[in-house]
Amino acid sequence: MPTIEKHNGLWFEDESSGQLVFEEYAADLDLIGAVYKKEVNFFVSALYSKVSDYQFTMPFWSQVRPEAFFDNQQEAITHVLALLERNRKEA
């Protein structure tokens, strides 16, 4: 599982998540909204925040909302953008 730095956090690229087709970084919230296309032709939206662990020198991105499943990419993108907006209102 390759690891890259993304927005000052470690991002673990997991091929089982599917193909990343959309990503939105909300700097004001320090959250990432992402949409993945699965092999069986459906889409999954997910929301990530940074968490710290003493074993790492840098925080890593971890999923904070349960995944939601959609038949098409636009519905998934709309959902993840709505999650980010909801978090802005709650902040």
N, C-alpha and C positions, 0 to 999 in steps of 0.2 A: 504494500500500500504506500505509494509515494506521498511525501509530505512537502508542502510548499508554504511560503509565507504569504499571507493575504491579509491586508489591512491590519498589520501589526499583530497577527495571530497565526498560529499554525493551522493549516488546513490539510486534513488527511483525505486524499483522493481515493475513494472507494469505488471500484468498478461495479460493484453490485448495486450501487445507487442508481445506475443508469447514466445516460448522457446528459450532461448539464446543458440546458438550452436557454436558460435565463438566470441572471443574477443581478440583484439590486443591493448595493451597500448603502445603508442609512447611517451616515457618519454621526448625525445628531443623536442616534440611539445606540450606536455601535452594534448594529444587527445586520445580518445578511439574510435576505430572502432569496430562495433558489427554487427553480423548477427543473425537474429531471424527466427525461423521456425514458420509459422502461422498454425493454425488448418486446413485450407483449402489446405495445402500442397504446399505452395509457400514460398519463402524466401525473407526477407527484410534486406537490409543493411542500416546502419545509422552511422553517425559520431557525436561524442559528445565532447564538451569542457567545461571547468569550468566557471561558472559565479558566481558573488558575489551578495548577497542580505543582506541588513541590518538586516533582521529578523533571519538570520542564523549565527552561529559562524564560520561556515566552508563553503567554496564555494560548489556549487552543480553542477552535470553534467547535461548539457542541450544539446539537439540535435541542431547541427549547419548546417547540410545539409539536404535537403529534402530526404525522404526515397526513395530507389530504389527497385523495385520488380523483382524477378528472379524465373525461373522455377526450378533451382537446386542450391544446397548449394555451390558447387565449384564456380559457376559464381558469386554468392553473395560475397564470400570470396575474389575472385580475384578483384572484384570491390572495396571493402572496403580497401584492401591493396593498390590499385592504388590511391584511395583518399588520404590515408596517405602519399604515395610517392609524390603526386602532392603538398601536403601541405609542405613537406620537401623542395621541389624545390622553392616554393614561399617564404619560410622563410628566 
